Amino acid sequence: MLVFLYGPDGYRRTENLRALVAEYRAKYPMLDLLSVDLEDTPDDWMRARDFLNQPSMFAGKKMLVARGGGHIDEKRWIKALKKELAAENTLVLISDGEKPLKALAFLLKLEKPSRSQEFKELEGRVLELFMRREAEARDLKFSPDALSFFLSYLSACPDRSARAVNELDRFALALRAVGPELRSVGAYDPEDWPEAGFPVPVSLVCAEELIWWTPSEEVFQVARRMLSSRKNIRQNLALLERLLATNDGARIFNSMAYQAGGEAAERFADYDISIKSGGLEYEEALTEFVIGK
């Protein structure tokens, strides 16, 4: 059996890989296991191929974990992988940050029991649900403003799921372990830091203090201002022009979309569909929103 995991979301892809390895090892404690990193040492494909061709020493079960296995353009490697598609006693796990080379395109069309799974960068509602789930696992809650700020920050970054987890871990550490020390600095309003040890929910003040996001913080704040004063078209056009001079349209659009509510949120949802279908550019959608078309 062959499982191909690919896509830019390295955190979720790696977590899925670890879960599969743990599950298979629990089921077959005596299995033969080999792990190779073909991104760092491409020539190890020969060692991996030899491992697949050798009979199992113990339980008759084998597992090969090959990182970067979808980018080895060697006929003997490709032949070895195809041979494992119908194998019952071998599990081959391949993890890649991108789609495979053309010669290994069959990895994208695997049939049961083999399978392939893509891990795209999270965005929109899916990103929010992931962030909320991870926050709940750490007993963290965010105010609406803090949540919008956090999501705007994440949407402007690569490796969003990994960044979300890392930042939430920092929140959990700061808001629980060193909460009293931070409170003593006087950087926060007392209402933001109840005696329980951390704010419930986390306020925007705390989020801005703990998330080091200087380059894009202006985008969030200006986008928030534009949404709260939509009738001032001249001012908002000037603000939009200033933002577009130093930031890409997608970042500004996502920041405003995360903060929008009611009719504005519906408009951004429509714009998002139009942008993804090729009807509008981000800059065009933002301009239309500001002038009220």
C-alpha positions as a LaTeX table, in Angstrom:
\begin{tabular}{lrrr}
\hline
Residue & $x$ (\AA) & $y$ (\AA) & $z$ (\AA) \\
\hline
Met1 & 0.00 & 0.00 & 0.00 \\
Leu2 & 1.18 & 3.50 & $-0.79$ \\
Val3 & 0.10 & 6.77 & 0.84 \\
Phe4 & 1.17 & 10.08 & $-0.70$ \\
Leu5 & 0.83 & 13.20 & 1.45 \\
Tyr6 & 1.64 & 16.49 & $-0.23$ \\
Gly7 & 1.09 & 20.23 & $-0.05$ \\
Pro8 & 2.53 & 23.40 & 1.51 \\
Asp9 & 0.89 & 22.93 & 4.92 \\
Gly10 & 3.83 & 21.15 & 6.48 \\
Tyr11 & 2.43 & 21.09 & 10.01 \\
Arg12 & $-0.80$ & 19.25 & 9.24 \\
Arg13 & 0.96 & 17.02 & 6.73 \\
Thr14 & 3.59 & 16.02 & 9.29 \\
Glu15 & 0.98 & 15.45 & 11.99 \\
Asn16 & $-0.94$ & 13.17 & 9.63 \\
Leu17 & 2.26 & 11.31 & 8.80 \\
Arg18 & 3.07 & 10.80 & 12.47 \\
Ala19 & $-0.43$ & 9.52 & 13.17 \\
Leu20 & $-0.17$ & 6.97 & 10.36 \\
Val21 & 3.23 & 5.78 & 11.56 \\
Ala22 & 1.99 & 5.46 & 15.15 \\
Glu23 & $-1.13$ & 3.58 & 14.06 \\
Tyr24 & 0.81 & 1.10 & 11.92 \\
Arg25 & 3.47 & 0.52 & 14.57 \\
Ala26 & 0.80 & $-0.10$ & 17.21 \\
Lys27 & $-0.86$ & $-2.62$ & 14.93 \\
Tyr28 & 2.40 & $-4.34$ & 13.98 \\
Pro29 & 4.94 & $-3.86$ & 16.82 \\
Met30 & 7.55 & $-6.08$ & 15.15 \\
Leu31 & 7.47 & $-4.47$ & 11.71 \\
Asp32 & 10.60 & $-3.47$ & 9.82 \\
Leu33 & 10.83 & 0.31 & 9.50 \\
Leu34 & 13.05 & 2.56 & 7.41 \\
Ser35 & 12.86 & 6.35 & 7.24 \\
Val36 & 14.74 & 8.34 & 4.59 \\
Asp37 & 14.86 & 12.04 & 3.77 \\
Leu38 & 15.26 & 12.21 & 0.02 \\
Glu39 & 15.19 & 16.01 & 0.07 \\
Asp40 & 18.48 & 16.13 & 1.97 \\
Thr41 & 20.01 & 12.91 & 0.63 \\
Pro42 & 18.44 & 12.07 & $-2.77$ \\
Asp43 & 20.75 & 9.10 & $-3.32$ \\
Asp44 & 19.10 & 7.29 & $-0.42$ \\
Trp45 & 16.38 & 6.23 & $-2.87$ \\
Met46 & 18.61 & 3.21 & $-3.57$ \\
Arg47 & 18.66 & 2.28 & 0.11 \\
Ala48 & 14.88 & 2.69 & 0.20 \\
Arg49 & 14.43 & 0.55 & $-2.91$ \\
Asp50 & 16.66 & $-2.19$ & $-1.50$ \\
Phe51 & 14.64 & $-2.12$ & 1.73 \\
Leu52 & 11.43 & $-2.66$ & $-0.24$ \\
Asn53 & 12.93 & $-5.55$ & $-2.17$ \\
Gln54 & 14.24 & $-7.36$ & 0.89 \\
Pro55 & 12.01 & $-9.85$ & 2.77 \\
Ser56 & 10.84 & $-8.79$ & 6.21 \\
Met57 & 12.93 & $-10.18$ & 9.06 \\
Phe58 & 10.20 & $-10.45$ & 11.70 \\
Ala59 & 6.44 & $-9.97$ & 11.35 \\
Gly60 & 6.29 & $-9.98$ & 7.59 \\
Lys61 & 5.28 & $-6.31$ & 7.65 \\
Lys62 & 7.39 & $-3.36$ & 6.49 \\
Met63 & 6.98 & 0.40 & 6.51 \\
Leu64 & 9.00 & 2.91 & 4.50 \\
Val65 & 8.76 & 6.64 & 5.24 \\
Ala66 & 10.23 & 8.66 & 2.37 \\
Arg67 & 10.24 & 12.43 & 2.64 \\
Gly68 & 10.61 & 14.01 & $-0.77$ \\
Gly69 & 9.94 & 10.72 & $-2.53$ \\
Gly70 & 7.80 & 12.39 & $-5.19$ \\
His71 & 10.78 & 14.23 & $-6.66$ \\
Ile72 & 13.16 & 11.37 & $-7.44$ \\
Asp73 & 13.18 & 10.96 & $-11.22$ \\
Glu74 & 14.77 & 7.51 & $-11.35$ \\
Lys75 & 13.13 & 4.71 & $-13.32$ \\
Arg76 & 14.16 & 2.07 & $-10.79$ \\
Trp77 & 12.65 & 4.11 & $-7.95$ \\
Ile78 & 9.42 & 4.66 & $-9.84$ \\
Lys79 & 9.23 & 0.95 & $-10.67$ \\
Ala80 & 9.76 & 0.05 & $-7.02$ \\
Leu81 & 6.93 & 2.35 & $-5.93$ \\
Lys82 & 4.48 & 1.03 & $-8.52$ \\
Lys83 & 5.27 & $-2.48$ & $-7.36$ \\
Glu84 & 4.05 & $-1.58$ & $-3.86$ \\
Leu85 & 0.63 & $-0.31$ & $-4.97$ \\
Ala86 & $-0.98$ & $-3.70$ & $-4.50$ \\
Ala87 & 1.37 & $-4.99$ & $-1.78$ \\
Glu88 & $-0.46$ & $-6.12$ & 1.36 \\
Asn89 & 2.52 & $-6.41$ & 3.69 \\
Thr90 & 4.23 & $-3.09$ & 2.97 \\
Leu91 & 3.18 & 0.47 & 3.72 \\
Val92 & 5.04 & 3.22 & 1.87 \\
Leu93 & 4.47 & 6.73 & 3.20 \\
Ile94 & 5.68 & 9.62 & 1.04 \\
Ser95 & 5.53 & 13.20 & 2.28 \\
Asp96 & 6.20 & 16.11 & $-0.09$ \\
Gly97 & 5.76 & 19.85 & 0.06 \\
Glu98 & 4.72 & 20.00 & $-3.59$ \\
Lys99 & 3.02 & 17.92 & $-6.24$ \\
Pro100 & 5.21 & 15.12 & $-7.63$ \\
Leu101 & 7.27 & 15.26 & $-10.79$ \\
Lys102 & 5.48 & 14.41 & $-14.02$ \\
Ala103 & 7.05 & 10.96 & $-14.05$ \\
Leu104 & 5.43 & 10.24 & $-10.67$ \\
Ala105 & 2.05 & 11.82 & $-11.43$ \\
Phe106 & 0.41 & 8.46 & $-10.69$ \\
Leu107 & 0.89 & 9.35 & $-7.01$ \\
Leu108 & $-1.97$ & 11.84 & $-7.38$ \\
Lys109 & $-4.40$ & 9.19 & $-8.64$ \\
Leu110 & $-3.93$ & 6.36 & $-6.20$ \\
Glu111 & $-6.80$ & 3.93 & $-5.74$ \\
Lys112 & $-7.80$ & 2.09 & $-2.57$ \\
Pro113 & $-6.24$ & 0.79 & $-0.45$ \\
Ser114 & $-3.55$ & 3.28 & $-1.51$ \\
Arg115 & $-4.44$ & 6.97 & $-1.39$ \\
Ser116 & $-3.16$ & 10.51 & $-1.80$ \\
Gln117 & $-4.08$ & 13.54 & 0.30 \\
Glu118 & $-3.34$ & 17.21 & $-0.32$ \\
Phe119 & $-2.62$ & 19.67 & 2.48 \\
Lys120 & $-3.23$ & 23.19 & 1.20 \\
Glu121 & $-2.55$ & 26.33 & 3.19 \\
Leu122 & $-5.61$ & 26.99 & 5.33 \\
Glu123 & $-7.64$ & 30.09 & 4.58 \\
Gly124 & $-10.97$ & 31.70 & 5.36 \\
Arg125 & $-13.43$ & 29.77 & 7.44 \\
Val126 & $-11.29$ & 26.62 & 7.48 \\
Leu127 & $-8.38$ & 28.56 & 8.97 \\
Glu128 & $-10.68$ & 30.06 & 11.59 \\
Leu129 & $-12.08$ & 26.65 & 12.58 \\
Phe130 & $-8.56$ & 25.21 & 12.87 \\
Met131 & $-7.43$ & 28.14 & 15.01 \\
Arg132 & $-10.52$ & 27.91 & 17.26 \\
Arg133 & $-10.04$ & 24.17 & 17.74 \\
Glu134 & $-6.38$ & 24.58 & 18.67 \\
Ala135 & $-7.23$ & 27.48 & 20.99 \\
Glu136 & $-9.88$ & 25.42 & 22.78 \\
Ala137 & $-7.34$ & 22.64 & 23.27 \\
Arg138 & $-5.27$ & 25.18 & 25.22 \\
Asp139 & $-8.26$ & 26.64 & 27.12 \\
Leu140 & $-7.88$ & 29.92 & 25.24 \\
Lys141 & $-10.68$ & 32.17 & 24.06 \\
Phe142 & $-10.45$ & 35.39 & 22.05 \\
Ser143 & $-12.60$ & 38.48 & 21.89 \\
Pro144 & $-14.03$ & 39.20 & 18.40 \\
Asp145 & $-11.45$ & 41.96 & 17.80 \\
Ala146 & $-8.57$ & 39.80 & 18.98 \\
Leu147 & $-9.77$ & 36.90 & 16.84 \\
Ser148 & $-9.95$ & 39.13 & 13.76 \\
Phe149 & $-6.47$ & 40.45 & 14.45 \\
Phe150 & $-5.07$ & 36.94 & 14.90 \\
Leu151 & $-6.71$ & 35.63 & 11.72 \\
Ser152 & $-5.53$ & 38.63 & 9.71 \\
Tyr153 & $-2.01$ & 37.97 & 10.94 \\
Leu154 & $-2.18$ & 34.28 & 10.06 \\
Ser155 & $-3.68$ & 34.86 & 6.61 \\
Ala156 & $-0.75$ & 37.10 & 5.69 \\
Cys157 & 1.83 & 34.44 & 6.61 \\
Pro158 & 3.08 & 31.18 & 5.11 \\
Asp159 & 2.91 & 27.97 & 7.16 \\
Arg160 & $-0.32$ & 29.17 & 8.75 \\
Ser161 & $-1.22$ & 26.10 & 10.75 \\
Ala162 & 2.27 & 25.80 & 12.23 \\
Arg163 & 2.34 & 29.52 & 12.97 \\
Ala164 & $-1.10$ & 29.32 & 14.61 \\
Val165 & 0.00 & 26.49 & 16.88 \\
Asn166 & 3.27 & 28.22 & 17.80 \\
Glu167 & 1.54 & 31.52 & 18.58 \\
Leu168 & $-1.17$ & 29.80 & 20.62 \\
Asp169 & 1.51 & 28.00 & 22.62 \\
Arg170 & 3.09 & 31.39 & 23.30 \\
Phe171 & $-0.28$ & 32.75 & 24.40 \\
Ala172 & $-0.82$ & 29.81 & 26.73 \\
Leu173 & 2.65 & 30.23 & 28.23 \\
Ala174 & 2.48 & 34.01 & 28.60 \\
Leu175 & $-1.10$ & 34.21 & 29.79 \\
Arg176 & $-0.75$ & 31.45 & 32.36 \\
Ala177 & 2.85 & 31.10 & 33.42 \\
Val178 & 4.01 & 34.71 & 33.32 \\
Gly179 & 0.67 & 36.48 & 33.49 \\
Pro180 & 1.39 & 38.07 & 36.90 \\
Glu181 & 4.76 & 39.39 & 35.70 \\
Leu182 & 3.20 & 40.91 & 32.60 \\
Arg183 & 0.44 & 42.46 & 34.67 \\
Ser184 & 3.02 & 44.08 & 36.95 \\
Val185 & 4.53 & 45.91 & 33.99 \\
Gly186 & 1.32 & 47.88 & 33.71 \\
Ala187 & 1.02 & 47.43 & 29.95 \\
Tyr188 & $-2.57$ & 46.27 & 30.18 \\
Asp189 & $-5.81$ & 47.49 & 31.59 \\
Pro190 & $-6.62$ & 45.49 & 34.76 \\
Glu191 & $-9.87$ & 44.37 & 33.16 \\
Asp192 & $-7.82$ & 42.60 & 30.50 \\
Trp193 & $-6.01$ & 40.53 & 33.12 \\
Pro194 & $-8.41$ & 39.06 & 35.69 \\
Glu195 & $-7.03$ & 37.43 & 38.79 \\
Ala196 & $-7.65$ & 34.01 & 37.25 \\
Gly197 & $-4.26$ & 34.41 & 35.54 \\
Phe198 & $-5.14$ & 35.18 & 31.92 \\
Pro199 & $-7.84$ & 37.13 & 30.10 \\
Val200 & $-10.99$ & 35.31 & 29.16 \\
Pro201 & $-11.48$ & 36.13 & 26.43 \\
Val202 & $-8.09$ & 37.42 & 25.21 \\
Ser203 & $-8.47$ & 41.10 & 24.38 \\
Leu204 & $-7.20$ & 42.93 & 21.31 \\
Val205 & $-4.72$ & 44.77 & 23.55 \\
Cys206 & $-3.19$ & 41.49 & 24.68 \\
Ala207 & $-3.20$ & 40.02 & 21.17 \\
Glu208 & $-1.36$ & 43.03 & 19.76 \\
Glu209 & 1.19 & 42.83 & 22.58 \\
Leu210 & 1.93 & 39.14 & 22.21 \\
Ile211 & 1.85 & 38.84 & 18.42 \\
Trp212 & 4.92 & 40.51 & 16.99 \\
Trp213 & 3.46 & 41.73 & 13.74 \\
Thr214 & 4.90 & 45.15 & 13.07 \\
Pro215 & 4.91 & 45.13 & 9.21 \\
Ser216 & 1.25 & 44.18 & 8.86 \\
Glu217 & $-0.22$ & 45.74 & 11.97 \\
Glu218 & $-0.96$ & 48.92 & 10.02 \\
Val219 & $-3.04$ & 46.92 & 7.55 \\
Phe220 & $-5.25$ & 45.58 & 10.32 \\
Gln221 & $-5.71$ & 48.92 & 12.03 \\
Val222 & $-6.35$ & 50.90 & 8.83 \\
Ala223 & $-8.72$ & 48.22 & 7.50 \\
Arg224 & $-10.61$ & 48.40 & 10.77 \\
Arg225 & $-10.85$ & 52.18 & 10.44 \\
Met226 & $-12.14$ & 51.93 & 6.87 \\
Leu227 & $-14.87$ & 49.50 & 7.90 \\
Ser228 & $-16.01$ & 51.71 & 10.77 \\
Ser229 & $-16.27$ & 54.85 & 8.62 \\
Arg230 & $-17.60$ & 53.59 & 5.30 \\
Lys231 & $-19.46$ & 56.80 & 4.49 \\
Asn232 & $-16.21$ & 58.75 & 4.31 \\
Ile233 & $-15.35$ & 57.61 & 0.79 \\
Arg234 & $-12.67$ & 60.22 & 0.14 \\
Gln235 & $-10.79$ & 59.32 & 3.33 \\
Asn236 & $-11.07$ & 55.59 & 2.68 \\
Leu237 & $-9.82$ & 55.90 & $-0.90$ \\
Ala238 & $-6.77$ & 57.74 & 0.41 \\
Leu239 & $-6.22$ & 55.08 & 3.06 \\
Leu240 & $-6.59$ & 52.29 & 0.52 \\
Glu241 & $-4.11$ & 53.98 & $-1.81$ \\
Arg242 & $-1.62$ & 54.23 & 1.05 \\
Leu243 & $-2.00$ & 50.57 & 1.94 \\
Leu244 & $-1.70$ & 49.38 & $-1.65$ \\
Ala245 & 1.55 & 51.31 & $-2.02$ \\
Thr246 & 3.30 & 49.02 & 0.46 \\
Asn247 & 1.13 & 45.88 & 0.71 \\
Asp248 & $-0.37$ & 43.38 & $-1.70$ \\
Gly249 & $-4.10$ & 43.47 & $-2.34$ \\
Ala250 & $-4.69$ & 39.97 & $-1.01$ \\
Arg251 & $-3.38$ & 40.88 & 2.45 \\
Ile252 & $-5.59$ & 43.97 & 2.66 \\
Phe253 & $-8.61$ & 42.09 & 1.33 \\
Asn254 & $-8.21$ & 39.25 & 3.85 \\
Ser255 & $-7.76$ & 41.67 & 6.73 \\
Met256 & $-10.96$ & 43.53 & 5.87 \\
Ala257 & $-12.89$ & 40.33 & 5.15 \\
Tyr258 & $-12.02$ & 38.87 & 8.56 \\
Gln259 & $-13.16$ & 42.03 & 10.33 \\
Ala260 & $-16.28$ & 42.71 & 8.27 \\
Gly261 & $-19.74$ & 41.95 & 9.60 \\
Gly262 & $-23.32$ & 42.03 & 8.36 \\
Glu263 & $-23.82$ & 43.41 & 4.85 \\
Ala264 & $-20.09$ & 44.12 & 4.50 \\
Ala265 & $-19.26$ & 40.47 & 5.21 \\
Glu266 & $-21.74$ & 39.37 & 2.54 \\
Arg267 & $-20.13$ & 41.69 & 0.02 \\
Phe268 & $-16.66$ & 40.36 & 0.79 \\
Ala269 & $-17.95$ & 36.80 & 0.39 \\
Asp270 & $-19.27$ & 37.73 & $-3.07$ \\
Tyr271 & $-15.99$ & 39.44 & $-3.93$ \\
Asp272 & $-14.06$ & 36.36 & $-2.82$ \\
Ile273 & $-16.05$ & 34.18 & $-5.23$ \\
Ser274 & $-15.50$ & 36.65 & $-8.06$ \\
Ile275 & $-11.76$ & 36.88 & $-7.40$ \\
Lys276 & $-11.28$ & 33.12 & $-7.29$ \\
Ser277 & $-13.26$ & 32.69 & $-10.51$ \\
Gly278 & $-11.15$ & 35.30 & $-12.29$ \\
Gly279 & $-13.78$ & 38.04 & $-12.42$ \\
Leu280 & $-12.05$ & 40.65 & $-10.25$ \\
Glu281 & $-8.59$ & 41.43 & $-8.96$ \\
Tyr282 & $-8.13$ & 42.08 & $-5.24$ \\
Glu283 & $-7.44$ & 45.77 & $-5.88$ \\
Glu284 & $-10.61$ & 46.12 & $-7.99$ \\
Ala285 & $-12.77$ & 44.47 & $-5.32$ \\
Leu286 & $-11.35$ & 46.73 & $-2.62$ \\
Thr287 & $-11.96$ & 49.84 & $-4.69$ \\
Glu288 & $-15.54$ & 48.78 & $-5.44$ \\
Phe289 & $-16.17$ & 48.19 & $-1.75$ \\
Val290 & $-14.78$ & 51.58 & $-0.74$ \\
Ile291 & $-16.78$ & 53.57 & $-3.30$ \\
Gly292 & $-19.91$ & 51.52 & $-2.59$ \\
Lys293 & $-20.56$ & 50.07 & $-6.04$ \\
\hline
\end{tabular}
